[in-house]
């Protein structure tokens, strides 16, 4: 075990573009459905919908947060709509599954998406069985990362000691609240949109490109 992580008892992972590569462009399908949703909502053309979508993403952290704040959008309806995508762009990742299975301690998924979608993705990757809990946007009371509220709720509900936990994330800005709480932080720098936004080396303990590769290098392979 890497000595930087020998103290860790709880491993917290983001989902999208973290447990699978950003290069799969799976989130692009969600992006398209967000644009279509906004077109219907505002009765506007694709160009205006794109502008609104990205403006909310940049200002509020997620498109949903902006739509809720400025247009009163229902979170359940929005998430069910935009997550109705095929998952054929991702495949089972046996190396990731082996690595997660060999990590000592509890494993959590902490996502700004919703549980039904996240469950589908975890099953498609073949790693669902390794996680004890999936903390989604509803569990965070609709306050998306990097709002500290969801981090605190996750720790309180499961008795997580932040000083013995690690957060693995592809969005650098989402590591800041974790570091403030005392967590060890791992940034998955793999090309996510705005993944390096608000990057600060002081909030990143380790920078990696692939979670499965990192776990393999840290734990070795049991085959």
N, C-alpha and C positions, 0 to 999 in steps of 0.2 A: 504494500500500500504506500502510495505517495505520502510522505510525512505531513504534508500540508492538509491531508484529509483523514489522518489517522484518528482524529478526535470526533469525526462526524458520525452521528447516529441517525440523522434524518436527511434524506436526499430529495430535493424538490426540483422538479423539471418543468420547464415550459413545454408546450406541445408543438404548435405550428412553426415550421422552419427551424425546429430545434431537435425533436426526436426523429425527424425525417429531413432530408436536405432541402434547402431553399431552391436548389436547382430543379427540383421536380415541378416547380411552378404550380403546385396544388392551390396555393392561396390566390393565384391569378384567377382561378375559377370562381372563388368566393368574391374576389374583386369585381368580376363581371356581373355577378348577381347583385352585388351592392349597387352598382351603377344602374342596373335595370330597375331595382327597387326605388331608387331615388327619382328616376325618370317618371315612374308611375305616381309616386308620392307628390312630386312638385309639378307634374305635367310639363316637363322640360325636355330639351334635346340631350343627346349623349354628352356633348361638350360641357354643358352647364352642370349636368349630373356629376361628371368627373371632377369639375371644379369644386362643387359643394362637398363631394365625398372626401377629397384630399384636404380641403380646408378644415373639415371636422376632424379628420385623422390627425392633422398637425396641431390643431388648437386644443383638442380634448383628449388625445391619446388613442382613441378609437373612433371610427366613424359612428358607431352606435351611440357612444356617449354624446356626441354632438347632435345627432338626430333626436335623441331623447330630450336634451336640454333646449333645443331651438325649435323642434317640430312636434314634440309630444309623442314620438313613435313608441309603440309597445315593444318592449325588448323581446318577449317570447315570440311574437309574430315575426319580427325582423330576423332573429337568429334562426328560426325554423326555415324561413325562406332562403336566406343567403347560404345556409349550410346544406341545402339540398343539391349536393354535387356528387358525381361519381368519384370513386377513390382508386381508379385503375392506374393513376400515376404513381402510386406508392405500392410497395411490395413488402412481404415479410423480411425482417432484418434479423437474421439469426445471430450475428455477432453482437448486435445491440441487446438482444434478448438474453444471451449468455452473460453479458456484462452486468446487466441489471440484476439477473438472478444471483450473481455472486457478490453483489454489493452487501456489506454487512449493515443491517438497520432497515428502517422503513423507507419506502419510496412513495412520493406524492407527485401528482400532476397538478400544476397551478396554471390555469389558462384564462384568457379573456374571452374564450368561446364558451359554448354551453356543453353540458354533460352528454346529451345524446350524440352530438357531432364528435366530441372528443373520444367517446367510447368507440364509435365506428372507426376512427383513425387508429386508435391503440390496437383494436382487433385486427385491422388490416396490416399493421406493422408486425403484429404477433407478439406484443409485449403487455397486453392488458392485465394478465394474471400477476404481473410483478408489482403492481401498484395497490397500496392499501386504501387510497382515497383519491378522488378526482375533485379538486377544488375549482369550480367554474365561476363564471361571472355572476351567477345567481347566488352562489355561496359567498361571494364578495359583496353582496347586496348592491349589485349593479354599479360598483365603483371599480373601474378597470385599473390594472397596473398602468402606470406606476403610482397610483394613489395608494398611500400606505395602509389604508383601511383593510383591504383584502389580505395583506400580509399579516396584519395583527390578528384578524379573525382566524386565519389558518393556524397560526401558532397557538392561539387560545383554545380552539376547539380540539386540538390534538395534542396539547401539552408539549409542543415543540419548543425546546430551548434554542433560541436563535444562535447562540454561541457554539452549538454543536450541530448546526444545520448548514447545508450548502444549497444555493440556488443556481441552477444552470439555465441560462437565458440567451436568446439570440438578439434581444433588444437591449443595448447597453444601458439605456435610461432606466430600464426596469430593475437593474441591479442596485441602484442607489438606495431605495428604501430598505432592501435586504442588508446592504452593508451598514446602514444606519442602525439597524436592529442588532447587528453583530454577526451576521451570517458570513460564511465564506462564499465567494462569488466566482462563477465561471461564465465567461462570455463566449458564446458560440458564434464566431465571426465567419459566417458562411454566405454572405451576400444578401441578407434580408433587406428589404426596403427600409431605409432609415435605421438600419441595424446599428450603425455607429453614431446615431444622433445622441448628443449629450455624453459622448464617451469621455471618461476621465480615468486615467490609470490608477488613481487612488481608490476607485470603487471596484476594480477588477483584480482579483487575485490570480486568475489563470485565464489565458486566452487560447481557445482551441478552435478547430475547424469542423470536427465531426465527433459526436458524442460516443458512438460505437467504437471509433478508433481510440479515443481517449480512454475509455474503460478498458479496452484491450491492452493498451500500453501500461495502464496503471495496475491492472490485475493479472495480466497474462492471459493466455487462452487455455481452457481446460480440455481442449481436444488433443 
